[in-house]
Amino acid sequence: MAELDAARLRDGLGGRYARLDVVETTGSTNADLRKALTEGAADRTVLLAEHQTAGVGRRARSWSSPKGAGLYLSIALRPAGVPFSALGSLSVVAGLAVHALATDLGVDVALKWPNDVLAGPDRAKCAGILAEAVGTDDAAVVLGIGLNVLPLGDDVPAGPGGLPATSLAEQGATSTDRTEIALGLLTRFDDLERRWRTAGGDLTEAGLLGDYRARCATLGQDVRVQLPDGSTLTGRAADLDASGQLQVDVADGRRLTVFAGDVVHVRPA
């Protein structure tokens, strides 16, 4: 399998990003860029790894990162003018970028709140997204994306709710050239992130919230949400609020807003 071509990426992206590096292996690209931001790394610094030994998803779960099978990348951002409270909505921006990329590659995909991209008729997981705010003097955030390009093998554990893994290749993508796919993803993310940043992190003003709603498979589903405190919420996923948080209609008639949690799709409404 061809390795990622850093020179081709830099040439193709032009001046969209301040710095882009490809490393053979690292623990976690998100961890590396969190550290880099505290040491003064520039806005729009990108790090890609061929292999991660300690890739991390939401709630500190491990993310399987077999060598050469996917894209494991992180982007360090210092979005001036975006309030700290809006940094988490970058997951919406990244989800839309991955959705656009996969659709252009001929893959049937949908978004699962809050940070997954599902593919194929069985809606298996092909990508995960993690936005992590970083404590610096200015607003700073690291956005990590793990995208399965080639089959991962049978030993990859299922996600929450038994969600199996899949890849772009298994779902009939027209290309599995990882450099080409990375170039497409970073280009699409750059376009969307600039809209988000210009709007001060306001998804509605940026014209992104409606796009996410239209592509989100969670809405209209009966769901079970495992909350960070260990409790469980069940109901129907009704809508997203202005900041991209999930609103769930529960049995007693209330509409509750979920800020974080693992969502399992129980059945379609």
N, C-alpha and C positions, 0 to 999 in steps of 0.2 A: 504494500500500500504506500502511496506517495506521502511524504511528510509535508507538513504545512510549510508554505513558501513565504517567509517573512518579507522578502524583497518585493515579491509580486503583490502582497497585501499592501505594503506601504505605497507602492506605485499606483495601485488601483484606487486607494483611498485618498490620494492627494494630500491636501492639508486638513482633512476632516478631524484628525486626531493629532495630539501633540507628540505622542510617542507610542510605538507599537513594538512589542517584543514577543518572540516565540521561544519557549524553553522546552527542553526534552522532558524533564520531569520536575515536579514540585509537590509539596504537600497539598496546598490549596491556593489557587490563584486569588481567591477572595482574601485569604489571610495575608498573602504577599502584598496586595495593593492596600489593604487596611494599614499595614505597617508603613508602606511607601507614602501614603497620605499624611501620616503623622510626621514624616521626615521631609515633607514639602513637595511631594510629587505633583506634577502639573495637572490641571484640569484636562480631562479627556486622554488619560493614559490607559493603554490597553495591554493586557498580558494574556497570552494563550499558552497552553501547555499540551504537549502530546500525551501526557499521562499525569494523573494526580494520585498521590498515595493516600491523601487524607481529604478528598473532596467532601464538601459539607453542603447539605440542603437545609431546609427549614427545620427549626427545633433541634439543631445539631445532628440531624441524621446524616449518615454517610451517603455519598453519591458515587455510584459505581462509575469509574473512569478508566476503562481498559485502554491500553496504549493504541492510538491510531484509530479508534472506533468512533470517536465523536469529536465535537467541538467543546472544549473546556476553556472558557474565557471569562475574564473580568474586565470591567471598565471603571476607572476611578474618575469621579466627577466632582467638581466644585461649582454647583449651579448658583451663581450669584443672583440674588433676587427671589430665590425660592425658599419659603420658610421651612424650618426643620420639620414641621408637622406634615409637609407635603412630600417629603423625600420617599416615603414608602410607596407612593403612587407610581414611582418609576417601574414597578413590577407590571403595571398595566401597559406602560409604554413598551417595555421589552416583550411582553406577550404579543402585542400587536405586530411588532417587528418580526418575531418568529413565525406568527401566523401568515403574514404576507410572504415571507420567504418560502415557507413550505407550500403554500398555495401556488406560488409561481413555479415550484418544482413538480406540480401535479399531484401533491399529496392532500388528501381530505383530512383537514384538521379542525379542531375546535379548542377553545380556551376553557380551562377549569379553574374556577376561583379557589385560592388566590394566586397561584403561581405555577400552574402546570399547563402544558400543551399536550393535547390528546390527538391521536392519529388513527386512521383506519376505521372500518365499520364497527370494530369492537371497542373503539375508543380507549386504546392502550396509551401509556405515557411515553412520549418521545422527547420531551424537554422539561426542564425545571428551571426556575428563576429564583434568585435570592438577592434582595436589596438590603444592604446593611449600612446604617448611618455610622459615621466615624466621628469621634470627638476631637475636633480641631477648632481653631479660632473662627473659621468660617463654616458654612454649611458644606458638608462633604459626605459622599456616599460611594460605596462600592456596589456595583451591580454585577452579579455573576449569572452566567447562562451555561447550562449543560445541555447539549443537543446531541441525541443519538443519531449518528449518520449511518453507520454500518451495524449489522446484528451484534448484540452484546454476548450471545451465548445463553445457555440455559441456567447458569448459576447466579443470575442476577435476582435478588429478592424482590418480591412484589411490594408495591407501595401501600400506603394506608388504604384500608378497605379492600385489599387484595388486588389493587390496580397493577396489571402486568406492564412490563416494559416492551417497547417496540422501537423501530428505527425508521428513518426516512427510506433506506434501501428496501426494507421489508414491506413498505407501503407504496412502492413503485415510483420513487423519485426519479426524475429524468436525469439527474446528475448526482454522483456521490463524491465528486471532487471537493475535498474538504476546504481547500484554499478558496475555490470559487464560492462555496457555500458561506464561508466566513466573510468573504468580501461582500456578498449580498446581504448578510445579516448585519454587519457593521454599517453598511451604507443605509439600510432601512432604519436601523436604530438611530443613526445620526440625524436623519431627516425628522423623525418623530420626536426625538429628544429636544431638538431645537424648537419645535413648536411648543412642546411642554414647558421649556425654559422661558420662552418669550411670554407665555401666559402666566408666568410666576408659579408654575406647578399646578395650575387650575385645569383639571382634565376637561371640564365642560368648555371653558374658554378656548382651549387648544383644539377643540373638536374631536377629542379622543374618547370621551366617555360613551357617546352613542355608538362609536365603532366597536368598542369593547363589548357593550351590551349585545350588539347584533351577533357577535362571534362567541359569546360565552355560553357554553353548554350547561352550566350550572343553573342558570335562570330557568324557572318553570319546573325544576326537579324537586321531588321530595328528597330532603337531605338529612343526614346525621352529621352534626358538627362536634368534633372533639375539641373542647376549649382548653386553653393553656393551663387552667387550674385543675384539669382532670375531669371536669363535669361534661355532660353531653347535652346538646341542644338538638331537638328534632323539629322539623317543620318544612315549609315549602319556600325555596329560594325565590323571592319575589322581585328583587330589584337590586341595584347598586346605588349608594348615595353619591353625593358630589365628589367625594374623595376616593371613590372606588371600593368602599367597604360593602360587604354583603348584607342585605336586609332579608330577614327570614320571618315569614308569617307562622306563628305558633298556634297551637290548638285553642288557646283561650282568647284568640282574636287580636293579640298584640303583634306588632311588627318590631322585631328586635334587630339591632345592628351588630354585626359580628366584625370585630377588628382583627382578630387572629384566630386561627384554628384549622384543623384538618377536616376537610369536607368529603363525605362519602355520598355519592349519588345513589339513592335508594331505588328509585324508579322514576320514569318520566311522569309529569303531571298529565 
